[in-house]
Amino acid sequence: MTKVANLTTMEVNALTDIDGGLNLTDGHARLVLTEEQAAIVARLPEMFAQASRRSFPDIEREAHATFLHAVGQHTAPVGTGRILSCYSSTLATDIVARALPAGSTIAVLHPTFDNIADLFTTRGLHLVPMSEEALLAQDWPVPPVSAVVLTHPNNPTGLVTPAAHLHSLAVHAARHQQTVIIDASFRGQVREAQYDTYAILDAAGTDWITIEDTGKLWPTHELKIGFLAYSSRTTLPIERAFSESLLSASPVVLQLITALAHDWVDGGYERARGLVQRNRAIVEEALAGVGLRLADPTSRISVARVELPADGPDSNLLYKDMLNRGVHVLPCAPFHWADPDSGLRYIRISLARPHGVVAAAARALAQSYLELAAGPASGTPAVVSG
């Protein structure tokens, strides 16, 4: 089995590259602020002042309602005390992992971002993979599995769990007394993922936990919030696990999220989607010249997987060669946390970057693949134009 570093380590290496290499690893929005976003950020001094004048519950409730309504979650439990504001979705995931009974067996979508599996494993849980094919076939795990973890939309494939499939899972989970856990970190980027999952889960009478995230939507340099919501049926000690980790999120950041969420429904979503679509087309065009294609052409999230032919270099080799060229991308073996070798034929590139950065990285990826595929005996390699 292939052994590789985890994805966050690779993302940190890209972020701290002292040589200034191109960072197309993490899915965070590393963009120039739009005119509308810049005007919101200019109001930060006002938000600091408001944080001293307004009550924290008032600020938090407004942020919960505004953000969740902006992404279509109109029946989320705003104002019930069952939405907790965390510094990040990763912290929220760790809180959930600590709240689940140690030794429990849980099913986790496969492939998906590896820190989800890592956090659950570290907290003493036993993981079994649930493939995207099983999800689409509505082939749900049975006990001893006590919780089912979905990423919606999935990272890195962009798969959106259809509403009918979520209903099927919720009914199944209620029947078998399982908890449905949804990581919706990329939900805000995809309209098709913004049907009201809370309404579906509650109507089925199942126990559920949902993690929402703002970090993938706006270029706020880690000023973000992870919202951890849970059903009225849960008996898990989520509030206790939360209290062991933090006091509260920043009321200033909560106000920033509120303002950005208002912009999201006032044209911000369309502006961001247009940028990502253009960057996806840039990557697709650059790679077509060397016979590569996108693995998930219908994906709408701000990352893209590139499929590598079986007879060419794998993603680990390509990743290392790209580093030598000053470009950071992600090999996909770690996403396949239960079977890393099955991810060797894919490499992931972030699209939430300026167009010029994406174009330069795509050209470098094409050139790297061309030279590695040709091998050392091929002489002077061809040059990819563009």
N, C-alpha and C positions, 0 to 999 in steps of 0.2 A: 504494500500500500504506500502511495506517495505521502511523504511527510513535508509539510510546508508551514511557514509562519502564518499566524492568523491575520485576517484582513485588516484589523485595526492597526496592527504593527506596521503593515505596509503603508497605510494611510498616514500614520504619524511620521514615518520616514519621508514620505512625499511632502508633508506639511513643513518639516524641519530641514529640508534639503538646503544646505548652505550654498550650494552652487546655483540655486534658483531654477531647478528643473521644472518642467511643466507638470502640474499636478492634476491628473484626471482620474484620481482614485475614488475619493468619497463622493457620496451622492448629495452633499450639501451644496447649496447655491453659492458659488464663488463667482459673483458677477458684480458689475458696476450697478449701483442703485439706479432705478428708474427715476425720472423726475418726480413722480408721485411719491415714491418711497423716500427719496432724499428730503422731501418736504416733511414727511412724517418723522424722520430721524432728527431733523432740525428742531423738533418739538421736545426732545429729550429733557432739556432743563425744566420745561413746564411739567413733564411727567414726574420728575424728581420732586417738584414742589407739591404736586397732587398726591404723591405717595405719603407725604406727611400730613395732608389735610383730610383725605378720604379714608374711610375704614378699609382694612384689607379685605374683609368678606365682600364688600361692595365692588372693589376693583376686581377681585377674583371671579365673582359671579358674572360680571360684565364680560370678562375675557372668555370664560367658559361658553356663555351664550353666543357671543359674537363669532368666535372661531368655529364652534361646532355647527352653528347654523350656516356658516359660510361654506362648510363642506358637506351640507345636506343632512346633518344628524339632528333632526328637529325634535326627536323624542329622547335624546340623551338626558340623563338625570340631573340637569342643571338645577342648582338650589337645594338639592336633597342632602348634600354632604357626601355624596358617593362619587365625586370627581375630585381627585387629588392632583395638585400641581407640583411637578418635579422639575429639577434642573434639566433633565434630558429624558428621552425615551429609554435609553440604556439603563439609567437608574430606576425608572419605572419597571422595567423588565426584571431587574435584580430584586426589587421589592416583591414582585409576584413570585419569583422563584423561591424566595425565603418564606413566603406565606404558604406555599404548597407543602403538604406533608413530606418530610424527607423519606426517600425510598419509593415514592410514588412512580408509577409508570405513566409517561405522557407521550403522545404522538406529536411530532413536529414536522411541519412541511419540509420537503426535500426536493430540490435544493432551496436554500435560503441563506440569509446573511449569517455567518458562522457564530457571531457573538451571542445570538439567541440560544443556540445549542450549548455554547460554552457556559453561559450564565446558569442555565438550568442544570447542567452536569456538575458544575462547581458546587451548587447548593444541594447535592446529594440525590438528584432525581435520575431515574432510569429512562432513557430516550429510545423511542423507536421511530424510524422514518415513515412519513406518509408522502407518497409521490404526488406530483401534480396530476398524473394520469389517474391515480386512485381518487383524487378529489373530483375530477371531472366525471368519473364513472360513479360518483357517490358511493364509493366503497369505503365505508367508515370503520374505524377501528373499534373493537369491542373490549370489554373488561378482560384483563386487569388494567387496561388504559383508563385513567381517571380524568384526563384532560387532553384536549385536542388544540394544538397551536397552529393558527393560520397567519400568514403574512398577506395582507390585502391592501393594494396590489402586491404581488410577490416581488422581492428583490433577490435575484437580478433579472428574472424573466418578464416581469410586468404583468403576469397573469392576474386577472381580476376574478375573484370567486363570484359566479353568478348568484343573483338573489335567490333563485329557486334552489340552488345547491346549498346556500347557507341555511335556508329554511329546512331542507332535508337533514342537514347536519344537526341543527338545533333540536329538531324533533327526536332524532336518534339519541342525542346527548341527554335530553330530558328523560327519555325512556331508560337509559342506562346510568343515570345519575352521574354524568360526566360534565366537566366544565369546559365551555368553549372560550378560548383565549385568542383574541385578534390583535395582531400588531398592524395598525393602520397608518404607519409612518408616512407612506407615500399616497395616502388617500386623496389629499388635497390637490394632487397633480392630475387626477383622472376623473372626469365627470362620471364615467360608467361605474366607478367604484363608490360613488357618493349616494347610492341609495341608502335608506335609513336602516342600518344594521341593528340599531338598538330596538327598533320596532319589531323586526323579525325575531330577534332573540327573545324579547319579552313575550311576544305572542305565543311562542312555542313553549313557554314555561321552563326554559332552561337556565342554568346558572352560567354566568358569563363574566369575562373581564376584557376590557378593551384598552389599548394603549394608542393614543393619538400623538402626533408630533408636528411641531412647527418648523423644525430645523431644515427640512428639505425644500421649503417653499421660498424663503426670502434670504438675501445676502446680508445677514445680521451678525456675522462673525461670532457665532456661538451664543448669541443672546437669543435663547430659545426656551421652549417649555415642552415637557412631555406630560400629557394629561392621562392620568390613570383612573379609569372609571370601572365600576363593578356593580353587579346586580343586587337587588334587595334580597335575593335568595341565598347569597353566599354566606358561608360560615367561616371562611378563611380569615385569618388574622391580618388582613391587609393594612388596616389603620395602625396596628402595632408595628408591623414591619416598616411602614412609612415613617413612624415616629422615631424609629431606631436609626434612620438615615438622614433626616433633615427636619428643620423647623418649618420652613416654607420656601416657596419660590419668591423671586423678587417682584414686588408690586410695580416697579418701574418696567421690567420686562413684560409683565402681564399687560400693562397699558400699551406698550409697543406692539404686542401681539394683537390687541384689540384694534388698534389703528390700522395695522397691516391687513387684518382680516376684512375690515371695511373696504380697503382698497382692492382686496382680492375679488370681491363681488362687484366692484365698480370698474372693471376692465383689467385688473391685475392678473387674473387667471388667464385671460386671452393673450395678454402680452407675454406671459411666461411660457404658455403653451406654444405660441408662435416661435419663440426663440429655440425651444427644445426641438420642435419639428424641423426647423431649418438646420440645426446642428446634426440631427439624425440623418438628414439628407446629405449633408457635407461628408459625414463618415461613410455613408453608403456609396456615394459617388467615388470617393478616394479609394475605397477598398475593391470596388468592382474591377478596377484596372488590373489587379493582381489575382483576380479569381476568388476573392473572399466575399462573404455576404453576412448580413445581420441574421442572427439566430432567431430573433423574435421581432419580425417586421411589423407586427400590429401593436407592439408595446408602446405605451404612452408615458412611461415614467422617465425620469431624467438621467437614466443610464442605458447603455446598449451593450448587449453581448455580441461578440463577433465569433462566428463558427469557423473552426480551423479544420481543413481536410485531414482525414485519417493518415494520409501518406506524407504529411508535412510536419514541420516543427510543432511541438505542443506548447501550451500556454505558459508553462514554467520556463521553457527555453526562450520563448518570445518575450516574456516579462523581463528576464535578465538582460537580454539584448537591448530592450527599450530603455532600461536603466542606464546602460552605457551610452545611450543617445540623449540622455537627460530628460526622458519622458517617463512619468509614473502612471501605470495603469494597473489593473488587478487581474491576476490569473484566477480562474474560476474553481480550481480544485477545492479551496476552503469553503466555498458555498455548498459544495457537496459534502457536508460534514460527516455523513455516515459512510461515504464511499468516495474519497477524494479523486481516485483515478477516473471516475466517470465525469469529472469536470475538466479534464486535461485538454479537451478539444474546444474550449471556450475561453475567451478573454473579455474583460469588461472595461468599458470606457465611460467616463462621466460626460454628460451633455450639458450640465448646468455651469457652463463656462463661456467666456466671450467667444464669438465666432472664430476669430483668428487663432486662438489657442486650440480650439477643437480641430480646425483645419490643419494646423501644424502637426498636432499629435496624430491625426489620421494619416497624413503623408508619411510620418516617421514609422507608423505601424505597418503601412503598406511596404515601405522600403525594407524594413526589418524582416518582414515575412518573406519578401522576394529574395533577399540575400541568404537567409537561413535555408529556405527551400532549395536554392540553387546549390548550396554546399560549398566547401572550400576549394573544390577542384574546378569551379565554374569560371575562374578568371575574374575580370573586372565586371562587377554587377551592373545591371541596367539601372537607370535612375528614374524614379517615379516623378513625373512632372506635376505641376500644380502649385 
